[in-house]
Amino acid sequence: MNDRIIFHVDVNSAFLSWEAVNRLSKGETLDLRNVPSCVGGDPNRRTSIVSTKSIPAKKYGIVTGESVAAALRKCPDLIVVKPDFQLYKKMSYAFKSILNEYTPLMQSFSIDEVFMDMSGMQRIYPDPIKLAHEMKDRIRDELGFTVNVGVAKNKLCAKMASDFEKPDKVHTLFPDEIADKMWPLPVGELFGCGQSTAKKLIDMNINTIGELAKADGRILYNTFGEKAAHYLYNAANGIDDSLVVNEEREAKSYSVENTTEDDVTDFDTVNHLLLAEADIVAGRLRADEVKAFTITVIYRTSDMKRHSHGRKMEYSTDITSEIYDMAVRLMKEVWKGEPIRLIGLSASDIDTDGFRQMSLFGEEAKEKQRNLDKALDKIRSKYGNNSVMRAGIGVFRADRRKND
């Protein structure tokens, strides 16, 4: 395992960067990355949150996961951009396609993060640091946005390294660098150490990652339990033997994921994300004129553990409300309130014949809902994805346009 070389590539302020690049390509002169701005929802909606913020916005104390309304109180001139997930999917595919040219062993960690196993490729790429710079610069020059690249002997250290100074940087975190580069950091910056865990550690007078690395394992065990204590101790010492897994997607499935920098622990926020994701997935199904039998929710907790829970329905569907209702039901069954950093929704087991078992009751209402969904699809196709947004099932907010 000593000859392992792992890269972690992370897009800097992904959604905001992608919005900025897209707008600049259309002739706009304002670069959202250079002013206080964020990607979020309608500030008048209680569940609207900041999903990505610019570096200038960060200077006002704006953090990912807080409400857009709170962010505007901190910075009244903050530019709020509504999310465009079709654009983000396109941008994500573009940068991952470039990276996939360098190694066949690549794992998508989220829509804007990738792990790459570069082990055993010294003859092709003898200098991994030089290669990391080449990848970073190529993405910047060809696609217009920047990434950070972390280079290390394992996934955890590569991830930690990519989170060092941003943007547009390459950082290493090899075993002989852990004491100097990682141990002085606040304990809350350890990947997988959420806010509640960090608070408990600070209450125990464990303030830095280095202090955690040298902590008494028995005390950690008594406070956090065996599994969490084992992870915290190993992570603080830069120990991680997890593999880069090249996860093959199903031949035909439709999915979307959202990641946040901070913990999500309330179901209101989860509901908001699931509704947006159900709308996206259902829209893609309708665009391809197919339906799905199986709905799956995916979430990743702050300790890097990925969970999924799915169910096959009696009939296939492309109706937003039905997909959303199933997603909420699945999430309530499986999620116990542990801090979440990523939540996703997938529709699979695709029905290309469009057959749907007719029920005696309720079919007329479902047909009305399907027709409404299709009408929304047409509006978005004509005026853009943000022209009409769901505030809830059956409740919509539309942009007002002079020529409507």
KOLRODO-598483 format. One record per residue (C-alpha): z, x, y. Coordinates in nm, 3 decimals, m for minus. Layout:
N
PT        c3        c1        c2
PT         Z         X         Y
...
This chain:
404
PT        c3        c1        c2
PT     0.000     0.000     0.000
PT     0.036     0.303     0.231
PT    m0.338     0.318     0.300
PT    m0.352    m0.040     0.427
PT    m0.508    m0.100     0.768
PT    m0.468    m0.451     0.908
PT    m0.609    m0.583     1.235
PT    m0.483    m0.890     1.418
PT    m0.729    m1.017     1.680
PT    m0.598    m1.270     1.931
PT    m0.799    m1.433     2.211
PT    m0.624    m1.394     2.547
PT    m0.529    m1.740     2.683
PT    m0.789    m1.887     2.450
PT    m0.849    m2.241     2.570
PT    m0.832    m2.141     2.935
PT    m1.059    m1.839     2.881
PT    m1.312    m2.052     2.699
PT    m1.306    m2.313     2.975
PT    m1.354    m2.038     3.235
PT    m1.648    m1.880     3.052
PT    m1.814    m2.218     3.003
PT    m1.778    m2.312     3.371
PT    m1.901    m1.975     3.496
PT    m2.207    m2.005     3.271
PT    m2.289    m2.332     3.450
PT    m2.284    m2.172     3.795
PT    m1.924    m2.224     3.906
PT    m1.779    m1.931     4.103
PT    m1.408    m1.990     4.049
PT    m1.272    m1.806     3.746
PT    m0.979    m2.011     3.613
PT    m0.827    m1.695     3.466
PT    m0.768    m1.551     3.814
PT    m0.580    m1.847     3.966
PT    m0.278    m2.057     3.864
PT    m0.430    m2.291     3.606
PT    m0.366    m2.443     3.266
PT    m0.524    m2.651     2.996
PT    m0.328    m2.970     2.950
PT    m0.347    m3.346     2.962
PT    m0.299    m3.615     3.224
PT     0.016    m3.527     3.427
PT     0.101    m3.898     3.452
PT     0.148    m3.919     3.076
PT     0.495    m3.826     2.952
PT     0.360    m3.653     2.641
PT     0.104    m3.434     2.821
PT     0.189    m3.068     2.765
PT     0.062    m2.728     2.873
PT    m0.133    m2.581     2.583
PT    m0.256    m2.262     2.758
PT    m0.183    m2.114     3.098
PT    m0.336    m1.834     3.305
PT    m0.152    m1.511     3.382
PT    m0.111    m1.616     3.751
PT     0.041    m1.946     3.630
PT     0.284    m1.755     3.411
PT     0.419    m1.585     3.724
PT     0.541    m1.926     3.844
PT     0.748    m1.962     3.528
PT     0.507    m2.204     3.360
PT     0.537    m2.188     2.982
PT     0.331    m2.322     2.696
PT     0.469    m2.645     2.556
PT     0.633    m2.776     2.874
PT     0.512    m3.097     3.033
PT     0.224    m3.081     3.276
PT     0.438    m3.272     3.526
PT     0.706    m3.000     3.511
PT     0.442    m2.729     3.553
PT     0.307    m2.901     3.864
PT     0.657    m2.910     4.012
PT     0.674    m2.532     3.971
PT     0.327    m2.483     4.116
PT     0.184    m2.781     4.310
PT    m0.153    m2.603     4.344
PT    m0.186    m2.560     3.968
PT    m0.535    m2.647     3.842
PT    m0.503    m2.867     3.532
PT    m0.802    m2.879     3.297
PT    m0.827    m3.137     3.020
PT    m0.899    m2.991     2.674
PT    m1.249    m2.986     2.524
PT    m1.206    m2.923     2.153
PT    m1.576    m2.927     2.078
PT    m1.616    m2.632     2.316
PT    m1.319    m2.450     2.162
PT    m1.459    m2.492     1.811
PT    m1.790    m2.344     1.926
PT    m1.622    m2.047     2.098
PT    m1.394    m1.986     1.800
PT    m1.690    m1.977     1.564
PT    m1.871    m1.730     1.791
PT    m1.596    m1.469     1.805
PT    m1.507    m1.504     1.438
PT    m1.873    m1.457     1.345
PT    m1.873    m1.121     1.522
PT    m1.557    m1.009     1.345
PT    m1.689    m1.122     1.008
PT    m1.965    m0.861     1.039
PT    m1.706    m0.583     0.998
PT    m1.521    m0.698     0.686
PT    m1.557    m0.971     0.422
PT    m1.176    m1.002     0.400
PT    m1.078    m1.203     0.704
PT    m0.818    m1.476     0.743
PT    m0.825    m1.731     1.025
PT    m0.464    m1.771     1.135
PT    m0.551    m2.034     1.395
PT    m0.848    m2.134     1.608
PT    m0.802    m1.821     1.823
PT    m0.638    m1.569     1.587
PT    m0.774    m1.368     1.295
PT    m0.628    m1.118     1.048
PT    m0.870    m0.857     0.914
PT    m0.807    m0.628     0.616
PT    m0.983    m0.299     0.693
PT    m0.822    m0.110     0.403
PT    m1.042     0.124     0.201
PT    m1.317     0.130     0.462
PT    m1.252     0.480     0.596
PT    m1.597     0.605     0.498
PT    m1.764     0.333     0.702
PT    m1.510     0.325     0.984
PT    m1.322     0.658     0.983
PT    m1.138     0.586     1.311
PT    m0.969     0.241     1.306
PT    m0.854     0.268     1.668
PT    m1.206     0.338     1.787
PT    m1.331     0.048     1.575
PT    m1.074    m0.188     1.728
PT    m1.195    m0.094     2.076
PT    m1.554    m0.151     1.966
PT    m1.474    m0.502     1.841
PT    m1.275    m0.587     2.153
PT    m1.546    m0.462     2.390
PT    m1.825    m0.630     2.198
PT    m1.654    m0.971     2.218
PT    m1.594    m0.922     2.591
PT    m1.951    m0.808     2.663
PT    m2.131    m1.059     2.442
PT    m1.914    m1.368     2.480
PT    m1.746    m1.316     2.817
PT    m1.380    m1.348     2.716
PT    m1.122    m1.091     2.613
PT    m0.907    m1.035     2.307
PT    m0.613    m0.817     2.211
PT    m0.627    m0.622     1.886
PT    m0.318    m0.510     1.697
PT    m0.359    m0.234     1.440
PT    m0.091    m0.170     1.177
PT    m0.011    m0.127     0.809
PT     0.074    m0.494     0.755
PT     0.012    m0.837     0.902
PT     0.348    m0.876     1.076
PT     0.324    m0.547     1.264
PT    m0.041    m0.610     1.351
PT     0.059    m0.948     1.495
PT     0.347    m0.794     1.691
PT     0.117    m0.521     1.824
PT    m0.145    m0.766     1.949
PT     0.126    m0.940     2.153
PT     0.207    m0.625     2.349
PT     0.062    m0.584     2.701
PT    m0.231    m0.817     2.774
PT    m0.517    m0.876     2.834
PT    m0.809    m0.681     2.681
PT    m0.595    m0.421     2.500
PT    m0.571    m0.242     2.166
PT    m0.219    m0.159     2.044
PT    m0.087     0.007     1.729
PT     0.242    m0.043     1.549
PT     0.261     0.203     1.261
PT     0.586     0.273     1.073
PT     0.674     0.576     1.287
PT     0.626     0.367     1.605
PT     0.854     0.074     1.516
PT     1.172     0.227     1.658
PT     1.010     0.311     1.993
PT     0.778     0.015     2.039
PT     0.941    m0.281     1.863
PT     1.314    m0.226     1.838
PT     1.382    m0.227     2.218
PT     1.224    m0.575     2.252
PT     1.443    m0.886     2.292
PT     1.517    m1.041     1.956
PT     1.338    m1.361     2.057
PT     1.008    m1.170     2.067
PT     1.018    m1.102     1.694
PT     0.741    m1.303     1.534
PT     0.892    m1.592     1.341
PT     1.215    m1.592     1.539
PT     1.222    m1.926     1.719
PT     1.430    m2.022     2.020
PT     1.718    m2.170     1.821
PT     1.736    m1.869     1.588
PT     1.724    m1.628     1.882
PT     2.010    m1.814     2.052
PT     2.224    m1.786     1.739
PT     2.150    m1.415     1.713
PT     2.237    m1.356     2.078
PT     2.562    m1.548     2.025
PT     2.629    m1.298     1.744
PT     2.571    m1.015     1.999
PT     2.237    m0.927     1.838
PT     2.018    m0.900     2.145
PT     1.731    m0.672     2.044
PT     1.504    m0.642     1.742
PT     1.657    m0.301     1.676
PT     2.006    m0.448     1.660
PT     1.877    m0.710     1.416
PT     1.718    m0.435     1.203
PT     2.059    m0.270     1.168
PT     2.263    m0.591     1.132
PT     2.493    m0.658     0.839
PT     2.289    m0.851     0.584
PT     2.595    m1.045     0.469
PT     2.652    m1.183     0.819
PT     2.287    m1.285     0.845
PT     2.307    m1.451     0.503
PT     2.619    m1.647     0.596
PT     2.464    m1.766     0.921
PT     2.104    m1.840     0.826
PT     2.092    m1.864     0.448
PT     1.924    m1.632     0.201
PT     1.559    m1.704     0.277
PT     1.578    m1.685     0.657
PT     1.814    m1.386     0.651
PT     1.577    m1.197     0.420
PT     1.283    m1.268     0.649
PT     1.464    m1.174     0.970
PT     1.596    m0.845     0.832
PT     1.262    m0.739     0.682
PT     1.062    m0.847     0.988
PT     1.291    m0.655     1.223
PT     1.232    m0.346     1.009
PT     0.857    m0.398     1.005
PT     0.848    m0.487     0.635
PT     0.581    m0.734     0.523
PT     0.380    m0.738     0.199
PT     0.181    m1.059     0.257
PT    m0.191    m1.033     0.192
PT    m0.488    m1.117     0.410
PT    m0.628    m1.417     0.227
PT    m0.991    m1.509     0.274
PT    m0.945    m1.885     0.255
PT    m1.267    m2.059     0.164
PT    m1.306    m2.395     0.329
PT    m1.408    m2.696     0.130
PT    m1.780    m2.746     0.102
PT    m1.747    m3.048     0.326
PT    m1.438    m3.122     0.530
PT    m1.354    m3.188     0.892
PT    m1.048    m3.033     1.048
PT    m0.889    m2.929     1.376
PT    m0.575    m2.732     1.456
PT    m0.365    m2.671     1.766
PT    m0.126    m2.382     1.812
PT     0.148    m2.336     2.074
PT     0.341    m2.028     2.178
PT     0.673    m2.215     2.184
PT     0.853    m2.430     1.931
PT     0.770    m2.799     1.904
PT     1.063    m3.000     1.770
PT     1.013    m3.357     1.899
PT     0.801    m3.620     1.729
PT     0.658    m3.748     2.060
PT     0.470    m3.421     2.105
PT     0.366    m3.420     1.739
PT     0.232    m3.775     1.777
PT     0.038    m3.677     2.088
PT    m0.127    m3.384     1.909
PT    m0.204    m3.589     1.597
PT    m0.368    m3.862     1.806
PT    m0.593    m3.612     1.983
PT    m0.681    m3.448     1.651
PT    m0.750    m3.781     1.479
PT    m0.986    m3.871     1.763
PT    m1.173    m3.542     1.721
PT    m1.196    m3.554     1.342
PT    m1.302    m3.920     1.336
PT    m1.565    m3.852     1.601
PT    m1.714    m3.575     1.389
PT    m1.723    m3.802     1.085
PT    m1.904    m4.070     1.282
PT    m2.148    m3.817     1.425
PT    m2.246    m3.713     1.072
PT    m2.247    m4.075     0.953
PT    m1.994    m4.008     0.678
PT    m1.640    m4.119     0.595
PT    m1.342    m3.947     0.434
PT    m1.108    m4.055     0.157
PT    m0.838    m3.787     0.193
PT    m0.632    m3.714     0.504
PT    m0.413    m3.403     0.522
PT    m0.169    m3.283     0.786
PT    m0.107    m2.910     0.821
PT     0.170    m2.742     1.013
PT     0.304    m2.389     1.047
PT     0.669    m2.333     1.122
PT     0.807    m2.056     1.341
PT     0.884    m1.843     1.033
PT     0.508    m1.819     0.956
PT     0.526    m2.062     0.664
PT     0.225    m2.293     0.638
PT     0.275    m2.642     0.497
PT     0.033    m2.920     0.413
PT     0.064    m3.275     0.286
PT    m0.229    m3.501     0.204
PT    m0.313    m3.831     0.040
PT    m0.626    m4.000    m0.088
PT    m0.671    m4.351     0.048
PT    m0.805    m4.648    m0.143
PT    m1.116    m4.653     0.072
PT    m1.301    m4.406     0.291
PT    m1.281    m4.434     0.668
PT    m1.414    m4.296     0.995
PT    m1.187    m4.510     1.216
PT    m0.963    m4.313     1.452
PT    m0.665    m4.547     1.425
PT    m0.665    m4.541     1.044
PT    m0.681    m4.162     1.030
PT    m0.407    m4.136     1.294
PT    m0.180    m4.387     1.117
PT    m0.212    m4.197     0.789
PT    m0.148    m3.864     0.963
PT     0.170    m3.995     1.125
PT     0.289    m4.137     0.794
PT     0.225    m3.808     0.614
PT     0.398    m3.608     0.886
PT     0.707    m3.830     0.872
PT     0.721    m3.780     0.497
PT     0.702    m3.402     0.497
PT     0.835    m3.269     0.830
PT     1.213    m3.229     0.853
PT     1.227    m3.128     1.218
PT     1.200    m2.751     1.178
PT     1.032    m2.579     1.477
PT     0.652    m2.601     1.463
PT     0.404    m2.354     1.612
PT     0.081    m2.507     1.473
PT    m0.023    m2.856     1.373
PT    m0.355    m2.960     1.224
PT    m0.538    m3.252     1.068
PT    m0.805    m3.249     0.801
PT    m1.035    m3.515     0.657
PT    m1.191    m3.432     0.321
PT    m1.322    m3.588     0.000
PT    m1.625    m3.698     0.199
PT    m1.804    m4.022     0.123
PT    m2.170    m3.970     0.210
PT    m2.277    m4.312     0.080
PT    m2.069    m4.492     0.339
PT    m1.929    m4.731     0.079
PT    m1.610    m4.908     0.178
PT    m1.419    m5.149    m0.040
PT    m1.419    m5.475     0.151
PT    m1.085    m5.648     0.187
PT    m1.045    m6.019     0.227
PT    m0.830    m5.991     0.537
PT    m0.857    m5.762     0.840
PT    m1.216    m5.647     0.793
PT    m1.333    m5.812     1.113
PT    m1.064    m5.633     1.315
PT    m1.156    m5.301     1.155
PT    m1.522    m5.354     1.238
PT    m1.428    m5.417     1.600
PT    m1.226    m5.095     1.602
PT    m1.520    m4.902     1.455
PT    m1.754    m5.044     1.718
PT    m1.507    m4.947     1.992
PT    m1.487    m4.592     1.850
PT    m1.866    m4.569     1.852
PT    m1.881    m4.692     2.210
PT    m1.638    m4.416     2.311
PT    m1.852    m4.163     2.126
PT    m2.153    m4.270     2.333
PT    m1.960    m4.238     2.659
PT    m1.846    m3.888     2.567
PT    m2.195    m3.790     2.458
PT    m2.331    m3.894     2.797
PT    m2.053    m3.784     3.032
PT    m1.860    m3.521     2.836
PT    m1.561    m3.510     2.605
PT    m1.311    m3.559     2.887
PT    m1.476    m3.870     3.035
PT    m1.245    m4.096     2.837
PT    m0.915    m3.997     2.677
PT    m0.681    m4.186     2.445
PT    m0.333    m4.245     2.579
PT    m0.253    m4.429     2.256
PT    m0.432    m4.629     1.990
PT    m0.625    m4.896     2.175
PT    m0.522    m4.754     2.515
PT    m0.762    m4.536     2.714
PT    m0.781    m4.349     3.041
PT    m1.126    m4.292     3.190
PT    m1.249    m4.059     3.461
PT    m1.402    m4.247     3.751
PT    m1.756    m4.140     3.829
PT    m1.969    m4.240     4.128
PT    m2.275    m4.321     3.920
PT    m2.104    m4.521     3.643
